Amino acid sequence: MENARQLTLPRLAMAASASIALALGISACQTVATYTQPSLVRVIDASYIAPAVNVVAEGTLLAANIGQGTITPYGTLTASNAALIKITAATGGAALVTTNGTLLAGHQHSIFLTDNGAATTSYTVTILEDQQTAAAGGHSAFRFLNQAPKIGPVDVYMIPSGSTMANTIPIVTALPVGSTAGYISFNSQTVTMVIVPTGLITPKYASTAMSLTGGEVRTVLIVDTQLTSDPPVAVFMANDVN
C-alpha cells in the first residue's frame, strides 16, 4: 500500500503540472487570437488651394501645420473599417473636409489630400494602400502620383548611369493627372529620374543621380511648381519601407 502511494503521488504531481501547462497554453492562444495589429498611417498633402492643415484620424492628430509637398512619417492607429478622418486649417475653424476610410490591420496607408487645381474649395481625400515589404533583392520599387494639371499626362524615365533618354524605355507612360501608377519594380542601379509630358522629349524634371542598391520602396509625388517655369514640375519623394 505504501509503495502504491509513493508511485501515485509523483504521477499526480505530473498530471497537475500538465494541466497547468495546458491551461496556460490555452490562455496564451486565446490572447494571441484576439490581438489585432494596428494600422500604420501617414499623410500626403498635394493640395494647391488648402491652407496649412491639421489632419486627425480616429481622434489622433497625425499631422499638424503641413502644406503641399509634405509626406509625413507613419503613425500608429487602431484598424477600422470606417475611420473618421478630419482635415482642418491649422488656424482652426470648421473642417475643410471630413470623410471615412478603411485602415486595414497590419497594413500601411497614406491619407492623400488633393484638389482640382482650381480656385475652389473642392478637396478630395483618398486612402492609398502602401507597400510595406522591401523590394526583391537587386530591385527597387517606385510608385508615382501625378498631381500636375498644368503639365498634364506624363511619362517617367529611369535613365541608367552612362545611358541617354534616347535609348531608355519609360517605366511609366501617359500617366493621367489625378492618377496613380502602382509600384513598378526594376533592376537597382544608379539612375536619373526624368519626367516629360507624354509623347515629348524635353524634360520637365530631372533628378540628381540616385544610387539604388536594392530593396528600396518609394512614393513619388509630381506637382506643378507654383513660382517658377523652369523647372515646371516639382517632385517630392518618400521611403515607404525603412
C-alpha positions as CSV (number, residue, x, y, z in Angstrom):
1,M,0.0,0.0,0.0
2,E,2.9,2.3,0.9
3,N,4.6,1.6,-2.4
4,A,1.5,2.3,-4.4
5,R,1.2,5.7,-2.6
6,Q,4.8,6.5,-3.5
7,L,4.2,5.7,-7.1
8,T,0.9,7.6,-7.2
9,L,2.0,11.0,-5.8
10,P,4.6,11.7,-8.4
11,R,2.1,10.8,-11.1
12,L,-0.5,13.1,-9.6
13,A,2.1,15.9,-9.5
14,M,3.0,15.3,-13.1
15,A,-0.7,15.4,-14.1
16,A,-1.2,18.6,-12.2
17,S,1.7,20.2,-13.9
18,A,0.5,19.1,-17.3
19,S,-3.0,20.5,-16.5
20,I,-1.5,23.9,-15.5
21,A,0.7,24.0,-18.7
22,L,-2.3,23.1,-20.8
23,A,-4.4,25.8,-19.2
24,L,-1.6,28.4,-19.7
25,G,-1.2,27.3,-23.3
26,I,-4.9,27.7,-24.0
27,S,-4.8,31.2,-22.3
28,A,-1.8,32.2,-24.4
29,C,-3.6,31.1,-27.6
30,Q,-6.7,33.0,-26.7
31,T,-4.6,36.1,-26.1
32,V,-2.9,35.8,-29.5
33,A,-6.1,35.0,-31.3
34,T,-7.8,38.2,-30.0
35,Y,-4.8,40.5,-30.8
36,T,-5.4,43.0,-33.6
37,Q,-2.4,44.5,-35.4
38,P,-2.5,48.3,-35.7
39,S,-2.5,50.2,-39.0
40,L,0.4,52.4,-39.9
41,V,-0.9,55.7,-41.5
42,R,0.8,58.8,-42.9
43,V,-0.4,61.9,-44.7
44,I,0.5,63.2,-48.3
45,D,-0.6,66.7,-48.9
46,A,-0.9,67.5,-52.7
47,S,-3.5,70.3,-52.4
48,Y,-2.8,73.6,-54.2
49,I,-5.6,75.6,-52.5
50,A,-5.6,74.3,-49.0
51,P,-4.1,76.4,-46.3
52,A,-1.7,74.9,-43.8
53,V,-3.7,71.9,-42.4
54,N,-4.1,69.6,-39.4
55,V,-5.1,66.0,-40.1
56,V,-6.9,64.0,-37.5
57,A,-7.8,60.3,-37.9
58,E,-9.9,58.5,-35.3
59,G,-9.2,61.3,-32.8
60,T,-5.4,61.1,-33.3
61,L,-3.5,64.1,-34.7
62,L,-1.4,62.6,-37.5
63,A,-0.1,65.9,-39.0
64,A,0.0,69.5,-37.8
65,N,0.5,72.7,-39.9
66,I,1.5,70.9,-43.1
67,G,1.4,72.2,-46.7
68,Q,1.6,70.9,-50.2
69,G,4.5,68.5,-50.8
70,T,4.5,67.2,-47.2
71,I,4.8,63.4,-46.8
72,T,4.7,62.7,-43.1
73,P,6.2,59.8,-41.2
74,Y,3.9,56.9,-40.4
75,G,1.8,57.0,-37.2
76,T,0.1,54.0,-35.5
77,L,-3.7,53.8,-35.4
78,T,-6.2,51.2,-34.5
79,A,-7.5,49.4,-37.5
80,S,-11.0,50.4,-38.6
81,N,-13.4,49.8,-41.5
82,A,-14.8,53.3,-41.2
83,A,-12.1,55.5,-39.7
84,L,-13.2,59.1,-39.3
85,I,-10.7,61.5,-41.0
86,K,-11.0,65.2,-40.5
87,I,-8.9,67.9,-42.1
88,T,-9.0,71.4,-40.7
89,A,-7.0,74.6,-41.2
90,A,-4.1,74.7,-38.8
91,T,-5.5,78.0,-37.5
92,G,-8.8,76.3,-36.5
93,G,-12.3,76.6,-37.6
94,A,-14.7,74.2,-39.4
95,A,-13.4,71.2,-41.1
96,L,-12.3,71.6,-44.7
97,V,-13.2,68.0,-45.4
98,T,-14.4,65.1,-43.4
99,T,-14.6,61.5,-44.6
100,N,-14.4,57.9,-43.6
101,G,-11.9,55.4,-44.8
102,T,-10.7,51.8,-44.3
103,L,-7.5,51.3,-42.3
104,L,-6.5,47.6,-42.5
105,A,-4.9,45.8,-39.6
106,G,-1.2,45.2,-40.2
107,H,-1.1,47.4,-43.4
108,Q,0.4,50.8,-44.3
109,H,-1.8,53.5,-45.7
110,S,-1.5,57.1,-46.9
111,I,-4.2,59.7,-46.4
112,F,-3.9,61.6,-49.7
113,L,-5.2,65.2,-49.9
114,T,-5.8,66.6,-53.3
115,D,-7.9,69.2,-55.2
116,N,-8.8,70.0,-58.7
117,G,-6.2,72.8,-59.0
118,A,-8.8,75.4,-59.4
119,A,-9.6,78.3,-57.0
120,T,-12.5,76.4,-55.4
121,T,-12.7,74.6,-52.1
122,S,-13.2,71.2,-53.7
123,Y,-11.0,68.8,-51.8
124,T,-10.6,65.0,-52.2
125,V,-9.3,62.6,-49.7
126,T,-8.1,59.2,-50.9
127,I,-6.8,56.3,-48.8
128,L,-3.9,54.7,-50.5
129,E,-2.5,51.3,-49.5
130,D,1.3,51.4,-49.4
131,Q,3.7,48.6,-50.0
132,Q,5.2,47.5,-46.7
133,T,7.8,45.0,-47.7
134,A,11.1,45.7,-49.2
135,A,11.5,45.2,-52.9
136,A,13.1,42.0,-54.1
137,G,16.8,41.6,-53.9
138,G,18.6,43.7,-56.5
139,H,15.4,45.5,-57.4
140,S,13.7,48.8,-56.5
141,A,10.0,49.6,-56.5
142,F,8.7,53.1,-57.2
143,R,5.1,54.4,-57.2
144,F,4.1,57.7,-59.0
145,L,1.3,60.1,-58.1
146,N,0.6,62.7,-60.9
147,Q,-1.0,65.8,-59.4
148,A,0.4,68.3,-62.1
149,P,-2.6,69.6,-64.0
150,K,-0.6,72.3,-65.9
151,I,1.7,69.6,-67.3
152,G,-0.9,67.0,-67.9
153,P,-0.3,63.3,-68.5
154,V,3.4,62.4,-68.0
155,D,6.0,59.8,-69.0
156,V,8.6,58.8,-66.4
157,Y,12.1,57.5,-67.3
158,M,14.7,56.0,-65.0
159,I,17.8,56.6,-67.1
160,P,20.8,54.4,-66.1
161,S,24.1,56.0,-65.5
162,G,26.0,56.3,-68.8
163,S,22.9,56.0,-70.9
164,T,20.7,58.6,-72.5
165,M,17.0,59.3,-72.7
166,A,17.0,58.4,-76.4
167,N,17.8,54.7,-75.7
168,T,15.9,54.4,-72.5
169,I,12.4,53.0,-72.2
170,P,10.0,54.8,-69.9
171,I,8.8,52.8,-66.9
172,V,5.5,54.9,-66.9
173,T,3.7,56.2,-69.9
174,A,0.7,58.5,-70.2
175,L,0.0,58.7,-66.5
176,P,-3.1,61.0,-66.3
177,V,-3.5,63.8,-63.9
178,G,-5.1,62.6,-60.7
179,S,-3.9,59.0,-61.3
180,T,-1.5,56.7,-59.5
181,A,1.0,54.3,-61.2
182,G,1.2,51.4,-58.8
183,Y,4.6,50.1,-57.6
184,I,6.8,49.4,-60.5
185,S,9.9,47.2,-59.9
186,F,13.1,47.5,-61.9
187,N,16.8,46.4,-61.6
188,S,18.6,48.5,-59.0
189,Q,21.4,50.7,-60.2
190,T,22.4,54.4,-60.4
191,V,19.6,56.2,-62.3
192,T,18.4,59.7,-63.1
193,M,14.6,60.1,-62.9
194,V,13.3,62.2,-65.8
195,I,9.6,63.4,-66.2
196,V,8.3,64.6,-69.5
197,P,4.8,65.4,-70.9
198,T,3.5,62.3,-72.6
199,G,4.9,62.0,-76.1
200,L,7.5,64.8,-75.8
201,I,11.2,64.5,-75.2
202,T,12.0,67.8,-73.4
203,P,12.4,67.1,-69.6
204,K,10.2,69.0,-67.3
205,Y,12.0,67.5,-64.3
206,A,15.3,65.7,-63.9
207,S,16.6,64.4,-60.6
208,T,20.1,64.1,-59.4
209,A,21.7,60.7,-59.8
210,M,20.1,58.2,-57.4
211,S,22.2,55.3,-56.3
212,L,19.8,52.4,-55.8
213,T,21.3,49.3,-54.2
214,G,18.2,47.1,-53.9
215,G,15.1,46.9,-51.6
216,E,14.1,50.5,-52.0
217,V,10.3,51.2,-52.0
218,R,9.4,54.8,-52.7
219,T,6.4,57.0,-53.5
220,V,7.0,59.9,-55.9
221,L,4.5,62.9,-55.8
222,I,4.5,65.0,-59.0
223,V,3.1,68.5,-58.8
224,D,3.3,71.8,-60.8
225,T,5.7,74.3,-59.5
226,Q,3.9,77.5,-58.4
227,L,6.6,80.1,-58.6
228,T,8.9,79.1,-61.5
229,S,8.6,77.9,-65.0
230,D,12.0,76.3,-65.1
231,P,11.6,73.6,-63.9
232,P,7.8,73.5,-64.3
233,V,7.5,70.3,-62.2
234,A,8.4,69.7,-58.6
235,V,8.8,66.2,-57.2
236,F,8.5,65.0,-53.6
237,M,9.7,61.6,-52.7
238,A,9.4,59.4,-49.6
239,N,10.6,56.0,-48.4
240,D,7.7,53.6,-47.9
241,V,9.9,50.9,-46.3
242,N,12.6,51.9,-43.9
